[in-house]
Amino acid sequence: MAHITEVVPNDTELEAMTNPKNSKAAETMQHRREVKRRLEDYLERAELKRALGDDDFF
Protein backbone atom coordinates (compact mmCIF):
# COMPACT_ATOMS: atom_id res chain seq x y z
CA MET A 1 0.00 0.00 0.00
CA ALA A 2 1.33 3.44 -0.88
CA HIS A 3 1.81 5.97 1.85
CA ILE A 4 1.53 9.65 1.08
CA THR A 5 3.51 11.98 3.26
CA GLU A 6 3.24 15.73 3.26
CA VAL A 7 6.39 17.78 3.03
CA VAL A 8 6.51 21.37 4.21
CA PRO A 9 8.07 23.51 1.48
CA ASN A 10 10.78 26.01 2.34
CA ASP A 11 10.34 29.79 1.91
CA THR A 12 11.78 29.84 -1.61
CA GLU A 13 9.39 27.12 -2.77
CA LEU A 14 6.44 28.90 -1.15
CA GLU A 15 7.29 32.14 -2.92
CA ALA A 16 7.71 30.37 -6.27
CA MET A 17 4.34 28.64 -5.83
CA THR A 18 2.44 31.81 -5.00
CA ASN A 19 4.16 34.18 -7.44
CA PRO A 20 4.77 32.53 -10.82
CA LYS A 21 7.35 34.40 -12.87
CA ASN A 22 5.56 34.06 -16.23
CA SER A 23 2.42 32.68 -17.83
CA LYS A 24 4.05 29.29 -18.50
CA ALA A 25 4.90 28.93 -14.81
CA ALA A 26 1.33 29.91 -13.89
CA GLU A 27 -0.08 27.29 -16.29
CA THR A 28 2.27 24.64 -14.90
CA MET A 29 1.28 25.50 -11.34
CA GLN A 30 -2.44 25.32 -12.22
CA HIS A 31 -1.96 21.96 -13.98
CA ARG A 32 -0.14 20.51 -10.96
CA ARG A 33 -2.93 21.66 -8.66
CA GLU A 34 -5.54 20.01 -10.89
CA VAL A 35 -3.59 16.75 -11.06
CA LYS A 36 -3.13 16.73 -7.28
CA ARG A 37 -6.84 17.39 -6.75
CA ARG A 38 -7.80 14.52 -9.11
CA LEU A 39 -5.36 12.17 -7.37
CA GLU A 40 -6.72 13.06 -3.95
CA ASP A 41 -10.30 12.50 -5.19
CA TYR A 42 -9.34 9.13 -6.67
CA LEU A 43 -7.61 8.02 -3.47
CA GLU A 44 -10.58 9.17 -1.39
CA ARG A 45 -12.99 7.15 -3.58
CA ALA A 46 -10.72 4.10 -3.41
CA GLU A 47 -10.54 4.35 0.38
CA LEU A 48 -14.32 4.66 0.60
CA LYS A 49 -14.82 1.62 -1.66
CA ARG A 50 -12.39 -0.37 0.46
CA ALA A 51 -14.20 0.66 3.64
CA LEU A 52 -17.54 -0.37 2.15
CA GLY A 53 -16.17 -3.72 1.01
CA ASP A 54 -16.28 -3.03 -2.75
CA ASP A 55 -12.64 -3.93 -3.15
CA ASP A 56 -11.82 -4.43 -6.86
CA PHE A 57 -8.37 -5.82 -6.17
CA PHE A 58 -9.51 -9.36 -5.37
Secondary structure by P-SEA (a helix, b strand, c coil): cbbbbbbbbcaaaaaaaaccccaaaaaaaaaaaaaaaaaaaaaaaaaaaaaacccccc
